[in-house]
Amino acid sequence: MTTKILVIEDNEKNIYLLTFILEKHGYLVLQARDGERGITLAYEHKPDLILLDIQLPGMDGYAIARKLRENGDLGQIPIVAVTSYAMTGDRERILNAGCSGYIEKPIDPETFIAEIETYLPLSQRRT
């Protein structure tokens, strides 16, 4: 079974880079450019991992994480914030909103897969 990763990101360059890296390593990538679409895709496809930007139009990443955590079926899916928010307290706010982890932008393409795979069971890792 192919591991599905939902990327919720509004920046075209970022979504392209994340998708390229993930697909290169054999992951199936679902893309959403806003929170509403991301939540819909999460309900429809039940991904194995969600990569979530925090600064999104409309509904921000904090609200998306909280909404996903409210749902019993989706509540256990790891959510990793991939964000440029790096000020004091940002990491704690992100984790308190329901994210499982935090990766700071800009991502390092050399270490990105290893970072996200720590949130997947061994059987779903590609490297």
C-alpha positions in Angstrom: 0.0 0.0 0.0 1.3 3.4 -1.0 1.9 5.9 1.8 -0.2 9.0 1.3 1.0 12.4 2.4 -1.3 15.4 2.3 0.5 18.7 1.8 -1.5 21.8 2.8 0.5 24.8 1.4 -0.5 27.9 -0.6 2.9 28.8 -2.0 3.4 27.3 -5.5 7.2 27.0 -5.2 6.9 25.3 -1.8 4.2 22.9 -2.9 6.2 22.0 -6.0 9.4 21.4 -4.0 7.7 19.3 -1.3 5.8 17.3 -3.9 8.9 16.7 -6.0 10.9 15.4 -3.0 8.1 13.2 -1.6 7.3 11.7 -5.0 11.0 11.1 -5.7 11.0 8.9 -2.6 7.9 7.0 -3.6 5.2 8.7 -1.6 1.7 9.5 -3.0 1.1 13.3 -2.6 -2.2 15.0 -2.2 -2.2 18.8 -2.5 -4.4 21.4 -1.0 -3.7 25.2 -1.3 -6.1 26.2 1.5 -7.4 24.9 4.8 -10.9 24.0 3.7 -9.6 21.9 0.8 -7.1 20.3 3.0 -9.7 19.3 5.6 -11.9 17.9 2.8 -9.0 15.8 1.3 -8.1 14.6 4.8 -11.7 13.3 5.3 -11.8 11.8 1.8 -8.4 10.1 1.7 -7.3 9.6 5.3 -3.6 10.3 4.6 -0.8 8.7 6.6 0.8 12.1 7.3 -0.2 15.7 6.9 2.3 18.4 6.2 0.8 21.8 7.1 1.8 25.3 6.5 0.7 27.6 9.3 0.3 30.9 7.4 -2.6 30.1 4.9 -5.4 32.2 3.4 -8.7 32.0 5.2 -8.3 29.4 7.9 -4.7 29.3 9.3 -2.8 26.2 10.2 -3.6 26.4 13.9 -7.3 26.2 13.2 -6.8 23.4 10.6 -4.8 21.3 13.1 -7.5 21.8 15.8 -10.3 20.9 13.4 -8.5 17.7 12.3 -7.8 16.7 15.9 -11.6 17.0 16.7 -12.4 14.2 14.3 -12.0 10.7 15.7 -11.0 9.2 12.4 -8.4 11.8 11.7 -7.3 12.5 15.2 -4.4 10.1 15.1 -2.9 11.2 11.8 0.5 12.9 12.4 0.4 16.5 11.5 3.8 18.2 10.9 3.9 22.0 10.6 6.3 23.0 7.8 6.5 26.8 8.4 8.6 29.8 8.5 7.3 30.7 12.0 10.4 30.6 14.1 10.0 33.2 16.7 10.1 32.4 20.4 6.9 30.6 21.4 5.9 29.6 17.8 6.9 26.0 18.2 4.9 25.7 21.4 1.8 27.3 19.9 2.0 24.9 16.9 2.3 21.9 19.1 -0.5 23.1 21.4 -2.8 23.5 18.3 -2.4 19.7 17.7 0.6 19.3 15.5 2.8 16.4 16.1 6.0 18.2 15.0 7.6 21.2 13.4 10.0 21.7 10.5 11.3 25.1 9.8 11.3 26.7 6.3 13.3 26.8 4.2 13.5 23.1 4.3 16.7 21.3 3.7 16.1 18.9 0.8 18.9 16.7 2.0 17.4 16.0 5.4 13.7 16.6 4.7 12.7 12.9 4.1 14.5 11.7 7.2 12.7 14.4 9.3 9.2 13.6 8.1 9.7 9.9 8.3 10.2 10.1 12.0 6.4 10.6 12.1 5.7 7.4 10.1 5.7 3.8 11.2 8.8 1.9 10.0 6.6 0.0 7.5 5.6 3.2 5.7 9.1 4.7 5.4 10.7 4.7 1.9 14.3 5.3 2.8 
